[in-house]
Amino acid sequence: MDIRTYTGFATAAELLNITSAAQRLNISQSALSRQIRSLEESLGLRLFEKSGRNVRLTAAGEALLTRINGVLTADRDLRAFAGDLARDQSGLLKIGACSQLIERYLPTFLRDWRGANAGIDVRLEDGGGPELIEKLQSGTVHLTITSMPSTPIEPFETVRLGELAFIAVATPDLLADTGGPIEISELLESPILTLNQRHASREVFDAACRLSNVVPRVVLEGASPHTLFALAEGGNGVAVVPSSARLEGRSLVSRPITLRGELIRFDICAMWDGRMPLPAYGRRFIEALRTHIMAEEHKESAQTRTARGHLHIV
């Protein structure tokens, strides 16, 4: 059905006069009457009845009006979004994120997204949780990729992108290479190497420590997972990092961390200042990154199931 037919019906329903509705729409009265008859025939419903010189909605017309207004609103939103896309073929997008999320998710994704959106200049800034909040507030960045706040932060808006867990990383003499998870209360018997408070994920780890009723013996609070790994390789303790951190080329054991048998997990999100709506290309970036991260999570889950299956067979 032509959207103009729905518009004609909604206008006639608003004014309850076919002549006035036709004048507002700048069409003839007969043309509007034909549109309404066509809609009634298509739906098999009578939508209007005469009321003197005017018309009034039937019960079916009243019931249908809300649905048709919804269709018209969706059409306006679609056209507005398409206009955004047409206008936003060039622009600047400044993104803040912590180093391990940049390393884990953005190298190939950013290359491909830039190739598909050649007119958009994407600039990255490495930073930690509180620092990223300040950059959002000041307008230094348009959006951040970070761990989801435990409570909403006004006036920021968020979109969940995925989920991470915590892993323990150490030499085999400090962390038995069983392949399975380690309970946090057992882990905290060792010296701990952890990320500092600039990292939003640190809040989650601290909360898990409190729930375990064990106070960690922290020997290093570092800015980068690579610093923790270097200390861990020297036998100085167990590094505790989000599962986004990469271990390639290091002779270290890695095990997920549990609290009372459950993996310690936290969400990651895109966050921006709701008072300054993102341009269409910013929304496209978030949705594409969300799809990319979900695909990565699915792939890693499948690999984990396969590895467990092989271990069971052996």
C-alpha positions as CSV (number, residue, x, y, z in Angstrom):
1,M,0.0,0.0,0.0
2,D,1.3,3.5,-1.0
3,I,2.4,5.5,2.1
4,R,0.3,8.4,0.6
5,T,-2.8,6.3,1.2
6,Y,-2.0,6.0,4.9
7,T,-1.2,9.7,5.1
8,G,-4.6,10.5,3.5
9,F,-6.4,8.2,6.0
10,A,-4.6,9.8,9.0
11,T,-5.3,13.3,7.8
12,A,-9.0,12.6,7.3
13,A,-9.1,11.0,10.7
14,E,-7.5,14.0,12.3
15,L,-9.8,16.6,10.6
16,L,-12.9,14.4,10.2
17,N,-13.7,16.3,7.0
18,I,-12.7,14.9,3.5
19,T,-12.7,18.3,1.9
20,S,-10.4,19.9,4.5
21,A,-8.1,16.9,4.5
22,A,-7.8,17.1,0.7
23,Q,-7.0,20.8,0.9
24,R,-4.2,20.1,3.5
25,L,-2.8,17.4,1.3
26,N,-3.1,19.5,-1.8
27,I,-5.0,16.9,-3.7
28,S,-8.6,16.8,-5.0
29,Q,-11.5,15.6,-2.8
30,S,-12.2,12.8,-5.2
31,A,-8.6,11.6,-5.2
32,L,-8.6,11.4,-1.4
33,S,-12.0,9.6,-1.4
34,R,-10.5,7.1,-3.9
35,Q,-7.5,6.5,-1.6
36,I,-9.7,5.8,1.4
37,R,-12.0,3.5,-0.6
38,S,-8.9,1.6,-1.8
39,L,-7.6,1.2,1.8
40,E,-11.0,0.0,2.9
41,E,-11.2,-2.5,0.1
42,S,-7.7,-3.7,0.7
43,L,-8.3,-4.3,4.4
44,G,-11.9,-5.4,4.1
45,L,-13.0,-2.9,6.7
46,R,-15.2,0.2,6.7
47,L,-13.2,3.0,8.2
48,F,-15.4,6.1,8.1
49,E,-19.1,6.8,8.2
50,K,-21.0,10.1,7.5
51,S,-21.8,12.5,10.2
52,G,-23.7,15.4,8.7
53,R,-21.2,17.3,6.5
54,N,-18.3,15.6,8.2
55,V,-17.2,12.0,8.7
56,R,-16.3,10.1,11.8
57,L,-14.3,7.0,12.4
58,T,-15.9,3.6,12.7
59,A,-14.8,1.3,15.6
60,A,-12.4,-0.4,13.1
61,G,-11.1,3.0,11.9
62,E,-10.4,4.0,15.5
63,A,-8.5,0.7,16.2
64,L,-6.5,1.1,12.9
65,L,-5.5,4.7,13.4
66,T,-2.8,4.0,16.0
67,R,-1.2,1.3,13.8
68,I,-1.2,3.6,10.8
69,N,0.2,6.4,12.7
70,G,3.0,4.0,13.8
71,V,3.6,3.2,10.1
72,L,3.9,6.9,9.3
73,T,6.3,7.5,12.2
74,A,8.5,4.6,11.1
75,D,8.5,6.0,7.5
76,R,9.5,9.5,8.7
77,D,12.3,7.9,10.9
78,L,13.5,5.8,8.0
79,R,13.7,8.8,5.7
80,A,15.4,10.9,8.3
81,F,18.0,8.1,8.8
82,A,18.5,7.8,5.1
83,G,19.1,11.6,5.0
84,D,21.7,11.2,7.7
85,L,23.4,8.6,5.7
86,A,23.4,10.7,2.6
87,R,24.8,13.7,4.4
88,D,27.3,11.9,6.6
89,Q,29.6,10.4,4.0
90,S,32.5,12.4,5.5
91,G,33.3,13.5,9.0
92,L,35.5,12.9,12.1
93,L,35.0,10.2,14.8
94,K,37.2,10.3,17.9
95,I,37.1,7.2,20.0
96,G,38.6,6.6,23.4
97,A,39.4,3.0,24.5
98,C,41.8,1.2,26.8
99,S,44.8,-0.5,25.3
100,Q,43.8,-4.1,25.6
101,L,40.4,-3.5,23.9
102,I,42.1,-1.7,21.1
103,E,44.6,-4.5,20.7
104,R,41.9,-7.2,21.0
105,Y,39.2,-5.9,18.7
106,L,40.2,-3.0,16.6
107,P,43.2,-3.8,14.4
108,T,41.5,-5.7,11.5
109,F,38.0,-4.3,12.3
110,L,39.2,-0.7,12.0
111,R,41.1,-1.4,8.8
112,D,38.0,-2.9,7.2
113,W,35.6,-0.3,8.5
114,R,37.8,2.5,7.2
115,G,37.9,0.9,3.8
116,A,34.1,0.8,3.7
117,N,33.7,4.3,5.1
118,A,36.6,6.1,3.3
119,G,35.2,9.6,4.0
120,I,35.2,9.1,7.8
121,D,38.4,10.1,9.7
122,V,38.6,7.8,12.7
123,R,41.1,8.8,15.5
124,L,41.8,6.6,18.5
125,E,42.9,7.7,22.0
126,D,44.3,5.2,24.5
127,G,43.0,5.7,28.1
128,G,41.6,4.2,31.2
129,G,38.1,4.3,32.7
130,P,37.9,7.5,34.7
131,E,40.1,9.2,32.2
132,L,37.8,8.2,29.4
133,I,34.8,9.6,31.3
134,E,36.6,13.0,31.6
135,K,37.3,12.9,27.8
136,L,33.7,12.3,27.1
137,Q,32.6,15.1,29.4
138,S,35.0,17.6,27.8
139,G,34.2,16.5,24.2
140,T,37.7,15.3,23.6
141,V,36.3,12.1,22.2
142,H,32.9,11.4,20.7
143,L,32.5,7.9,22.2
144,T,34.4,5.4,24.3
145,I,34.8,1.6,24.2
146,T,35.0,0.5,27.9
147,S,33.6,-1.8,30.5
148,M,29.9,-1.1,31.3
149,P,29.5,1.2,34.4
150,S,28.0,-0.6,37.4
151,T,25.4,2.1,37.6
152,P,24.2,4.5,34.9
153,I,26.2,7.7,34.5
154,E,24.2,10.8,33.6
155,P,23.9,12.0,30.8
156,F,25.8,9.2,29.1
157,E,24.1,6.6,26.9
158,T,25.4,3.1,26.4
159,V,25.2,0.1,24.0
160,R,26.4,-3.3,25.1
161,L,29.0,-4.7,22.8
162,G,30.0,-8.0,24.4
163,E,31.3,-9.7,27.5
164,L,34.8,-10.3,29.0
165,A,36.0,-12.5,31.8
166,F,39.1,-12.3,34.0
167,I,42.1,-14.6,33.5
168,A,45.1,-15.4,35.8
169,V,48.5,-15.5,34.1
170,A,51.7,-16.8,35.6
171,T,54.6,-19.3,35.3
172,P,53.7,-23.0,35.8
173,D,55.3,-23.0,39.3
174,L,52.8,-20.4,40.5
175,L,49.8,-21.4,38.5
176,A,49.3,-25.1,37.7
177,D,48.6,-25.7,34.0
178,T,45.3,-27.7,34.4
179,G,43.5,-25.9,31.7
180,G,40.5,-25.3,33.9
181,P,39.4,-22.3,36.0
182,I,40.9,-21.3,39.3
183,E,38.8,-20.0,42.2
184,I,39.7,-16.5,43.2
185,S,40.2,-17.4,46.9
186,E,42.9,-19.9,45.8
187,L,44.4,-17.4,43.4
188,L,44.7,-14.7,46.1
189,E,47.1,-16.9,48.0
190,S,49.8,-15.8,45.5
191,P,51.3,-12.3,45.0
192,I,49.0,-10.4,42.6
193,L,50.0,-8.2,39.6
194,T,47.0,-6.2,38.6
195,L,45.9,-3.2,36.4
196,N,45.7,0.1,38.1
197,Q,42.6,2.1,38.9
198,R,42.7,3.9,35.5
199,H,41.1,0.7,34.1
200,A,37.4,0.4,34.6
201,S,37.7,-3.4,34.9
202,R,39.7,-3.0,38.1
203,E,36.5,-2.1,39.9
204,V,35.0,-5.5,39.0
205,F,38.1,-7.4,40.3
206,D,38.1,-5.5,43.5
207,A,34.5,-6.3,44.1
208,A,35.2,-10.0,43.5
209,C,38.0,-9.9,46.0
210,R,35.7,-8.4,48.6
211,L,33.1,-11.1,48.0
212,S,35.7,-13.8,48.4
213,N,36.6,-12.3,51.9
214,V,40.3,-12.5,51.0
215,V,42.5,-9.3,50.8
216,P,44.9,-9.6,47.8
217,R,48.6,-9.0,48.3
218,V,49.2,-6.7,45.3
219,V,52.8,-6.3,44.4
220,L,52.2,-4.3,41.2
221,E,49.5,-2.0,39.9
222,G,50.4,-1.5,36.2
223,A,49.1,0.6,33.4
224,S,49.5,-2.1,30.7
225,P,48.9,-5.9,30.7
226,H,52.3,-6.3,29.0
227,T,54.0,-4.9,32.0
228,L,52.2,-7.4,34.2
229,F,53.1,-10.2,31.9
230,A,56.8,-9.2,32.0
231,L,56.8,-9.4,35.8
232,A,54.8,-12.6,35.7
233,E,57.4,-14.2,33.4
234,G,60.1,-13.3,36.0
235,G,58.1,-15.3,38.6
236,N,57.1,-12.2,40.6
237,G,53.4,-13.1,40.9
238,V,50.1,-13.9,39.1
239,A,48.9,-11.3,36.7
240,V,45.1,-10.7,36.7
241,V,43.8,-9.2,33.5
242,P,40.7,-9.1,31.4
243,S,40.4,-11.9,28.8
244,S,40.9,-9.4,26.0
245,A,44.6,-9.3,26.8
246,R,46.8,-11.2,24.4
247,L,49.5,-13.6,25.5
248,E,51.1,-14.5,22.1
249,G,54.8,-15.5,22.3
250,R,54.9,-15.7,26.2
251,S,55.8,-18.9,28.1
252,L,53.0,-18.4,30.6
253,V,50.0,-20.3,31.9
254,S,46.5,-18.8,31.5
255,R,43.4,-19.8,33.4
256,P,40.0,-18.2,33.8
257,I,39.0,-17.0,37.3
258,T,35.9,-18.0,39.1
259,L,34.0,-16.8,42.2
260,R,32.1,-19.6,43.9
261,G,32.3,-21.6,40.7
262,E,31.1,-18.9,38.3
263,L,33.3,-17.1,35.9
264,I,33.9,-13.5,36.9
265,R,32.5,-11.6,33.9
266,F,31.7,-8.0,32.9
267,D,30.1,-6.3,30.0
268,I,31.9,-4.0,27.6
269,C,30.0,-1.1,25.9
270,A,30.1,1.9,23.7
271,M,29.3,5.1,25.6
272,W,28.6,8.6,24.5
273,D,27.1,11.9,25.8
274,G,23.4,11.8,25.2
275,R,23.3,15.6,25.0
276,M,25.4,15.5,21.9
277,P,23.8,12.8,19.7
278,L,26.2,10.8,17.5
279,P,26.2,11.3,13.8
280,A,24.9,8.5,11.6
281,Y,28.4,7.2,10.9
282,G,29.0,7.0,14.7
283,R,26.0,4.8,15.1
284,R,27.1,2.7,12.1
285,F,30.5,2.2,13.7
286,I,29.0,1.0,17.0
287,E,26.7,-1.5,15.3
288,A,29.4,-2.8,13.1
289,L,31.8,-3.2,16.1
290,R,29.1,-4.9,18.1
291,T,28.6,-7.4,15.2
292,H,32.4,-8.0,15.0
293,I,32.7,-8.6,18.8
294,M,29.8,-11.0,18.8
295,A,31.3,-12.9,16.0
296,E,34.6,-13.1,17.9
297,E,32.9,-14.3,21.0
298,H,31.1,-17.0,19.0
299,K,34.3,-18.2,17.4
300,E,36.1,-18.3,20.7
301,S,33.2,-20.2,22.3
302,A,33.3,-22.8,19.5
303,Q,37.1,-23.2,19.8
304,T,36.7,-23.7,23.6
305,R,34.1,-26.4,23.0
306,T,36.3,-28.1,20.5
307,A,39.3,-28.0,22.8
308,R,37.3,-29.5,25.6
309,G,36.0,-32.2,23.3
310,H,39.6,-33.1,22.3
311,L,40.7,-33.1,25.9
312,H,37.8,-35.5,26.9
313,I,38.7,-37.9,24.1
314,V,42.3,-38.1,25.1
